[in-house]
């Protein structure tokens, strides 16, 4: 019975972390789950991102990101590309939380 309860709690923990937007910035492209290019223009972006101060604010797949200090804490590992053509997704960092969200919903699967 204890093993069963432990398995359920473990599964729930993985489910929550896989949908949260806690990200870790990798130094190497090969370590990343998603390659990201940062645009200077909101209109070029697939996703508008707002950086949260608190981990609890970065929920769901809405463009609210919290940068983790450790790779093991992150739901996704990202690598910032120098060229747009190398990236899986183009993002734009916004100063406003209300701007965060997907502009190209076809790429939202990258963060599930």
C-alpha positions as protocol buffer text, in pm:
chain_id: "A"
residue {
  index: 1
  type: UNK
  ca { x: 0 y: 0 z: 0 }
}
residue {
  index: 2
  type: UNK
  ca { x: 282 y: 242 z: 84 }
}
residue {
  index: 3
  type: UNK
  ca { x: 442 y: 178 z: -256 }
}
residue {
  index: 4
  type: UNK
  ca { x: 112 y: 253 z: -427 }
}
residue {
  index: 5
  type: UNK
  ca { x: 72 y: 586 z: -247 }
}
residue {
  index: 6
  type: UNK
  ca { x: 435 y: 675 z: -319 }
}
residue {
  index: 7
  type: UNK
  ca { x: 384 y: 597 z: -689 }
}
residue {
  index: 8
  type: UNK
  ca { x: 76 y: 823 z: -704 }
}
residue {
  index: 9
  type: UNK
  ca { x: 256 y: 1110 z: -532 }
}
residue {
  index: 10
  type: UNK
  ca { x: 555 y: 1069 z: -762 }
}
residue {
  index: 11
  type: UNK
  ca { x: 332 y: 1070 z: -1070 }
}
residue {
  index: 12
  type: UNK
  ca { x: 149 y: 1382 z: -951 }
}
residue {
  index: 13
  type: UNK
  ca { x: 479 y: 1559 z: -890 }
}
residue {
  index: 14
  type: UNK
  ca { x: 600 y: 1485 z: -1242 }
}
residue {
  index: 15
  type: UNK
  ca { x: 268 y: 1591 z: -1390 }
}
residue {
  index: 16
  type: UNK
  ca { x: 277 y: 1930 z: -1220 }
}
residue {
  index: 17
  type: UNK
  ca { x: 639 y: 2002 z: -1309 }
}
residue {
  index: 18
  type: UNK
  ca { x: 595 y: 1903 z: -1673 }
}
residue {
  index: 19
  type: UNK
  ca { x: 323 y: 2164 z: -1725 }
}
residue {
  index: 20
  type: UNK
  ca { x: 488 y: 2445 z: -1532 }
}
residue {
  index: 21
  type: UNK
  ca { x: 708 y: 2700 z: -1700 }
}
residue {
  index: 22
  type: UNK
  ca { x: 1013 y: 2668 z: -1482 }
}
residue {
  index: 23
  type: UNK
  ca { x: 1304 y: 2686 z: -1723 }
}
residue {
  index: 24
  type: UNK
  ca { x: 1678 y: 2642 z: -1703 }
}
residue {
  index: 25
  type: UNK
  ca { x: 1916 y: 2807 z: -1948 }
}
residue {
  index: 26
  type: UNK
  ca { x: 2172 y: 2552 z: -2075 }
}
residue {
  index: 27
  type: UNK
  ca { x: 2522 y: 2635 z: -2190 }
}
residue {
  index: 28
  type: UNK
  ca { x: 2517 y: 2370 z: -2463 }
}
residue {
  index: 29
  type: UNK
  ca { x: 2264 y: 2314 z: -2739 }
}
residue {
  index: 30
  type: UNK
  ca { x: 2279 y: 1937 z: -2692 }
}
residue {
  index: 31
  type: UNK
  ca { x: 2159 y: 1966 z: -2329 }
}
residue {
  index: 32
  type: UNK
  ca { x: 1844 y: 2160 z: -2418 }
}
residue {
  index: 33
  type: UNK
  ca { x: 1490 y: 2042 z: -2474 }
}
residue {
  index: 34
  type: UNK
  ca { x: 1405 y: 2354 z: -2676 }
}
residue {
  index: 35
  type: UNK
  ca { x: 1624 y: 2594 z: -2875 }
}
residue {
  index: 36
  type: UNK
  ca { x: 1509 y: 2955 z: -2840 }
}
residue {
  index: 37
  type: UNK
  ca { x: 1580 y: 3275 z: -3030 }
}
residue {
  index: 38
  type: UNK
  ca { x: 1499 y: 3610 z: -2869 }
}
residue {
  index: 39
  type: UNK
  ca { x: 1344 y: 3864 z: -3104 }
}
residue {
  index: 40
  type: UNK
  ca { x: 1361 y: 4239 z: -3069 }
}
residue {
  index: 41
  type: UNK
  ca { x: 1006 y: 4266 z: -3200 }
}
residue {
  index: 42
  type: UNK
  ca { x: 689 y: 4130 z: -3046 }
}
residue {
  index: 43
  type: UNK
  ca { x: 536 y: 4076 z: -3390 }
}
residue {
  index: 44
  type: UNK
  ca { x: 810 y: 3824 z: -3483 }
}
residue {
  index: 45
  type: UNK
  ca { x: 757 y: 3607 z: -3176 }
}
residue {
  index: 46
  type: UNK
  ca { x: 581 y: 3274 z: -3144 }
}
residue {
  index: 47
  type: UNK
  ca { x: 562 y: 3329 z: -2768 }
}
residue {
  index: 48
  type: UNK
  ca { x: 565 y: 3644 z: -2559 }
}
residue {
  index: 49
  type: UNK
  ca { x: 738 y: 3570 z: -2228 }
}
residue {
  index: 50
  type: UNK
  ca { x: 717 y: 3746 z: -1894 }
}
residue {
  index: 51
  type: UNK
  ca { x: 981 y: 3655 z: -1636 }
}
residue {
  index: 52
  type: UNK
  ca { x: 825 y: 3589 z: -1296 }
}
residue {
  index: 53
  type: UNK
  ca { x: 993 y: 3669 z: -967 }
}
residue {
  index: 54
  type: UNK
  ca { x: 837 y: 3371 z: -791 }
}
residue {
  index: 55
  type: UNK
  ca { x: 829 y: 3006 z: -891 }
}
residue {
  index: 56
  type: UNK
  ca { x: 463 y: 2978 z: -795 }
}
residue {
  index: 57
  type: UNK
  ca { x: 366 y: 3241 z: -1056 }
}
residue {
  index: 58
  type: UNK
  ca { x: 506 y: 3037 z: -1344 }
}
residue {
  index: 59
  type: UNK
  ca { x: 222 y: 2798 z: -1412 }
}
residue {
  index: 60
  type: UNK
  ca { x: 68 y: 2630 z: -1714 }
}
residue {
  index: 61
  type: UNK
  ca { x: 187 y: 2701 z: -2067 }
}
residue {
  index: 62
  type: UNK
  ca { x: 106 y: 3072 z: -2082 }
}
residue {
  index: 63
  type: UNK
  ca { x: 447 y: 3235 z: -2129 }
}
residue {
  index: 64
  type: UNK
  ca { x: 505 y: 3302 z: -1760 }
}
residue {
  index: 65
  type: UNK
  ca { x: 859 y: 3178 z: -1699 }
}
residue {
  index: 66
  type: UNK
  ca { x: 1067 y: 3137 z: -1388 }
}
residue {
  index: 67
  type: UNK
  ca { x: 1439 y: 3075 z: -1440 }
}
residue {
  index: 68
  type: UNK
  ca { x: 1569 y: 2802 z: -1209 }
}
residue {
  index: 69
  type: UNK
  ca { x: 1921 y: 2793 z: -1069 }
}
residue {
  index: 70
  type: UNK
  ca { x: 1943 y: 2416 z: -1109 }
}
residue {
  index: 71
  type: UNK
  ca { x: 1872 y: 2199 z: -1411 }
}
residue {
  index: 72
  type: UNK
  ca { x: 1693 y: 1940 z: -1198 }
}
residue {
  index: 73
  type: UNK
  ca { x: 1434 y: 2196 z: -1082 }
}
residue {
  index: 74
  type: UNK
  ca { x: 1329 y: 2296 z: -1432 }
}
residue {
  index: 75
  type: UNK
  ca { x: 1036 y: 2167 z: -1632 }
}
residue {
  index: 76
  type: UNK
  ca { x: 1219 y: 2257 z: -1955 }
}
residue {
  index: 77
  type: UNK
  ca { x: 1582 y: 2317 z: -2043 }
}
residue {
  index: 78
  type: UNK
  ca { x: 1634 y: 2585 z: -2305 }
}
residue {
  index: 79
  type: UNK
  ca { x: 1928 y: 2705 z: -2511 }
}
residue {
  index: 80
  type: UNK
  ca { x: 1944 y: 3059 z: -2646 }
}
residue {
  index: 81
  type: UNK
  ca { x: 2046 y: 3051 z: -3013 }
}
residue {
  index: 82
  type: UNK
  ca { x: 2239 y: 3325 z: -3187 }
}
residue {
  index: 83
  type: UNK
  ca { x: 2049 y: 3280 z: -3514 }
}
residue {
  index: 84
  type: UNK
  ca { x: 1675 y: 3259 z: -3573 }
}
residue {
  index: 85
  type: UNK
  ca { x: 1719 y: 2973 z: -3821 }
}
residue {
  index: 86
  type: UNK
  ca { x: 1875 y: 2751 z: -3551 }
}
residue {
  index: 87
  type: UNK
  ca { x: 1583 y: 2792 z: -3310 }
}
residue {
  index: 88
  type: UNK
  ca { x: 1275 y: 2579 z: -3253 }
}
residue {
  index: 89
  type: UNK
  ca { x: 1082 y: 2883 z: -3130 }
}
residue {
  index: 90
  type: UNK
  ca { x: 1108 y: 3263 z: -3136 }
}
residue {
  index: 91
  type: UNK
  ca { x: 1028 y: 3449 z: -2816 }
}
residue {
  index: 92
  type: UNK
  ca { x: 997 y: 3809 z: -2708 }
}
residue {
  index: 93
  type: UNK
  ca { x: 1053 y: 3920 z: -2348 }
}
residue {
  index: 94
  type: UNK
  ca { x: 784 y: 4158 z: -2227 }
}
residue {
  index: 95
  type: UNK
  ca { x: 794 y: 4392 z: -1930 }
}
residue {
  index: 96
  type: UNK
  ca { x: 424 y: 4331 z: -1868 }
}
residue {
  index: 97
  type: UNK
  ca { x: 264 y: 4013 z: -1737 }
}
residue {
  index: 98
  type: UNK
  ca { x: -56 y: 4083 z: -1930 }
}
residue {
  index: 99
  type: UNK
  ca { x: 132 y: 4059 z: -2263 }
}
residue {
  index: 100
  type: UNK
  ca { x: 248 y: 3701 z: -2200 }
}
residue {
  index: 101
  type: UNK
  ca { x: 102 y: 3430 z: -2420 }
}
residue {
  index: 102
  type: UNK
  ca { x: 120 y: 3238 z: -2743 }
}
residue {
  index: 103
  type: UNK
  ca { x: 100 y: 3416 z: -3075 }
}
residue {
  index: 104
  type: UNK
  ca { x: 165 y: 3096 z: -3271 }
}
residue {
  index: 105
  type: UNK
  ca { x: -30 y: 2817 z: -3100 }
}
residue {
  index: 106
  type: UNK
  ca { x: 113 y: 2555 z: -3337 }
}
residue {
  index: 107
  type: UNK
  ca { x: 438 y: 2560 z: -3137 }
}
residue {
  index: 108
  type: UNK
  ca { x: 292 y: 2540 z: -2787 }
}
residue {
  index: 109
  type: UNK
  ca { x: 355 y: 2162 z: -2783 }
}
residue {
  index: 110
  type: UNK
  ca { x: 727 y: 2237 z: -2731 }
}
residue {
  index: 111
  type: UNK
  ca { x: 660 y: 2335 z: -2369 }
}
residue {
  index: 112
  type: UNK
  ca { x: 437 y: 2043 z: -2268 }
}
